[in-house]
């Protein structure tokens, strides 16, 4: 059993100045299917490289098991979600979010899945949800102009 209430949950978060540094994380809760419950209020980051590093990679994977419950952000304070985020130059990123088995409620200000900000490099995002858990996206109520619109993403399993 794993219960966590935290502001920041960062796995393989690389903010070093090393040119060769990568960020790789694979959290697969379906393999042994432990009881897992996490509530994250500010930021969920899995496999993120945030400081310039030539040809570095960022790969993040989150797979929920049937005994998994994930809550990120709230209706009044959305959080940031980064799964496979690379903000460095000439780099790649891969992100996988598989919420087909568990329960996930994500209210996000920023939601980056398999995002590479570099002008070169590959970005791959994979979202796996069942038909009943297909994400719903609403414009956030605190902003009205297009650049300032925040998104609220909710993933619920049946």
Secondary structure as the mmCIF struct_conf table of DSSP 4:
data_model
#
loop_
_struct_conf.conf_type_id
_struct_conf.id
_struct_conf.beg_label_comp_id
_struct_conf.beg_label_asym_id
_struct_conf.beg_label_seq_id
_struct_conf.end_label_comp_id
_struct_conf.end_label_asym_id
_struct_conf.end_label_seq_id
STRN STRN1 UNK A 2 UNK A 14
TURN_TY1_P TURN_TY1_P1 UNK A 19 UNK A 20
STRN STRN2 UNK A 23 UNK A 28
BEND BEND1 UNK A 29 UNK A 32
STRN STRN3 UNK A 36 UNK A 49
BEND BEND2 UNK A 51 UNK A 51
TURN_TY1_P TURN_TY1_P2 UNK A 54 UNK A 55
STRN STRN4 UNK A 57 UNK A 63
TURN_TY1_P TURN_TY1_P3 UNK A 66 UNK A 67
STRN STRN5 UNK A 68 UNK A 72
BEND BEND3 UNK A 73 UNK A 73
BEND BEND4 UNK A 75 UNK A 77
STRN STRN6 UNK A 79 UNK A 86
BEND BEND5 UNK A 88 UNK A 90
STRN STRN7 UNK A 92 UNK A 98
BEND BEND6 UNK A 100 UNK A 102
STRN STRN8 UNK A 103 UNK A 106
STRN STRN9 UNK A 108 UNK A 116
BEND BEND7 UNK A 118 UNK A 121
STRN STRN10 UNK A 123 UNK A 128
HELX_RH_3T_P HELX_RH_3T_P1 UNK A 131 UNK A 133
STRN STRN11 UNK A 136 UNK A 139
TURN_TY1_P TURN_TY1_P4 UNK A 141 UNK A 142
BEND BEND8 UNK A 145 UNK A 145
HELX_RH_3T_P HELX_RH_3T_P2 UNK A 146 UNK A 148
STRN STRN12 UNK A 151 UNK A 154
#
